[in-house]
């Protein structure tokens, strides 16, 4: 039950990373077009979107990964299956 929140954070981080990559690809495909005001607006909007989504995805993935590792270590310590007890 303790792993539901970190797993959901990890999934959300992965979805945000995919959205950031998709917006970057879209940005790269729009750049070679003729410079009109709508193309410039799209480039600026996609750039801002990418630079907000990428760090947010990185933070979510890193924190959820850390929480998953800590909950696994805490679970092993609580049940007595730590690495020290296995070596003895």
C-alpha positions as CSV (number, residue, x, y, z in Angstrom):
1,X,0.0,0.0,0.0
2,X,2.9,2.3,0.6
3,X,4.2,1.9,-2.9
4,X,1.1,3.2,-4.7
5,X,2.0,6.9,-4.4
6,X,5.6,6.5,-5.7
7,X,4.4,4.2,-8.5
8,X,1.8,6.8,-9.6
9,X,4.4,9.5,-9.4
10,X,6.7,7.4,-11.6
11,X,4.0,6.8,-14.2
12,X,3.1,10.5,-14.2
13,X,6.8,11.4,-14.6
14,X,7.1,9.0,-17.5
15,X,4.0,10.5,-19.2
16,X,5.4,14.0,-18.7
17,X,8.7,13.0,-20.2
18,X,7.0,11.5,-23.2
19,X,5.0,14.8,-23.6
20,X,8.2,16.8,-23.3
21,X,9.9,14.7,-26.0
22,X,6.9,14.9,-28.2
23,X,6.8,18.7,-27.9
24,X,10.5,18.9,-28.6
25,X,10.0,16.8,-31.8
26,X,7.1,19.0,-32.8
27,X,9.2,22.1,-32.2
28,X,12.0,20.8,-34.4
29,X,9.5,20.0,-37.2
30,X,8.0,23.5,-37.0
31,X,11.3,25.5,-37.0
32,X,12.0,25.1,-40.8
33,X,8.7,26.6,-41.8
34,X,8.4,30.1,-43.2
35,X,8.5,32.7,-40.4
36,X,5.0,34.0,-39.8
37,X,3.6,35.2,-36.5
38,X,1.7,31.9,-36.0
39,X,4.9,29.9,-36.4
40,X,6.8,32.1,-34.0
41,X,4.0,31.8,-31.5
42,X,4.0,28.0,-31.8
43,X,7.8,27.9,-31.4
44,X,7.8,30.0,-28.3
45,X,4.9,28.1,-26.8
46,X,6.4,24.7,-27.5
47,X,9.8,25.9,-26.1
48,X,8.1,27.1,-22.9
49,X,6.2,23.9,-22.7
50,X,9.3,21.8,-23.1
51,X,11.3,23.7,-20.5
52,X,8.6,23.3,-17.9
53,X,7.7,19.6,-18.7
54,X,11.2,18.2,-18.8
55,X,12.4,19.3,-15.3
56,X,9.1,18.4,-13.8
57,X,9.3,14.9,-15.2
58,X,12.9,14.6,-14.1
59,X,12.0,15.6,-10.5
60,X,9.0,13.3,-10.4
61,X,10.9,10.3,-11.7
62,X,13.9,10.9,-9.4
63,X,11.8,11.4,-6.3
64,X,9.5,8.4,-7.0
65,X,12.5,6.2,-7.7
66,X,14.1,7.3,-4.4
67,X,10.8,6.6,-2.5
68,X,10.5,3.2,-4.1
69,X,14.1,2.3,-3.1
70,X,13.5,3.5,0.5
71,X,10.2,1.7,0.9
72,X,11.9,-1.5,-0.3
73,X,14.7,-1.0,2.2
74,X,12.3,-0.2,5.0
75,X,10.2,-3.2,4.1
76,X,13.2,-5.5,4.2
77,X,14.3,-4.0,7.6
78,X,10.9,-4.4,9.1
79,X,10.6,-8.0,8.1
80,X,14.1,-8.9,9.2
81,X,15.3,-9.8,5.6
82,X,18.0,-7.3,5.5
83,X,21.3,-8.1,3.8
84,X,23.1,-8.4,7.2
85,X,20.8,-11.2,8.4
86,X,21.1,-13.1,5.1
87,X,24.9,-13.1,5.3
88,X,25.0,-14.6,8.9
